[in-house]
């Protein structure tokens, strides 16, 4: 769950990682939600699938892969979460499947690249 975006790039992301290294889970982009981190993101309460973690990301993750965020209502998010659970998959794979079906239905024939 994305809690906040901060303007900047890799330099600013690196600074966040340095500043909160004491709360970072080793070899991940996730952090334990301490008071100073929650103050930075302006979230007094953390509501997430895994309330033990907060993830710091920019437009790309450490492996260089691009990230995409979707803005939606809480009701739509709950619906998508429920559908993913019903389909026994995660949201990213569910979106992949949906996009491939739409591409086929629309006659878009360009080969699907690896994600």
N, C-alpha and C positions, 0 to 999 in steps of 0.2 A: 504494500500500500504506500503510495507516494504521499508524504505529509506536507512537503514544501519544496519549492524550487528556489534556488538562490542564483542571481545573475552571476555570470562568469564562466570560466572554462576549467581546464585541467589544473591550472595553478590554484584557483580558489577551492576546487575539490580537494587537492592535496593538502591545503591549509586546514580544511575541515577534518581530514583524516589525522593530521598532526595534532590538532587541538583536542580531539576526542579519542586519541589512540588508547587511552586508559580504559575506554568503554568498548573498544572494537573487538569483535570476535576474530580470532586469528584467521588469516587467509580468506577473509570474506569482505563484503561491502556493508556488513551489518554491525550495528552498535547497540549496546544495552541502553535503555532510555533513562539516562541520568537527568537530574534537575537542570544542569547547565545546557545539555543538548535540547531538552524539551523547551527551555526558555528561548533558545536560538530559533527553533521552528515555530514558536508561538502556540504550542499545543499543551495545555495543562493536563489533558488526559490522553492516553494512547489507546486507540481502538484499532486492532489489527487481527489478522488471522493468527499471527504469532506475537503476542504482546510483549515478548521478551526481546524483540529486536526493532531497530530502526535502521533503514537503509539510506546511505548517502549516495546519490547518483547524479551524473550530469547527463549530457546528451549521448554519452557512450559509456559503457562499463569498462572495467580494467582490461578485458580481452579485446577492446576496440569495437565491440558490436554496438550498433545504433540502438537507441531506446525509443520507444513510442509510448506516449501516455494518452489515455482517453478521458475526457471530462464527461461526466454524466450525473444524473440524479441519483440519490441514494437508493431509490426504488429500482431504477434500472440496474444498478450495481448488484443489488440483492437478487434480482431476477437472473442476471448473468452468473453470479456465484451459485445460485440454485441449479441452473442449467448445467454448469460445469460439474457440479456434484452429481447430478442425475446421470450425466454422461460418463461419469467416472474418469474425468480428465481435469487438466488445469485450464485456466482462462486463455492462456497463450495458445495452447493446442486447439481449444475450441474455436478461437478466432481464426486460426490457420484453416481449420476444416471449413468454416463458414465462408471465408474468402475464396477458397478453392471452388466451392460449390457455386458461388456467385459468378466467378470467372467463367466456369464451364457453362452456366446458364446463359450468360451474356455473349458467349462465343469468343471470349478472350483466350487466344491460343498460345500466348507466350508461356514458355516453360517456367514452372515455379522454381525459383532458386532455393538453395538451402538457407535456412534461417540461421 
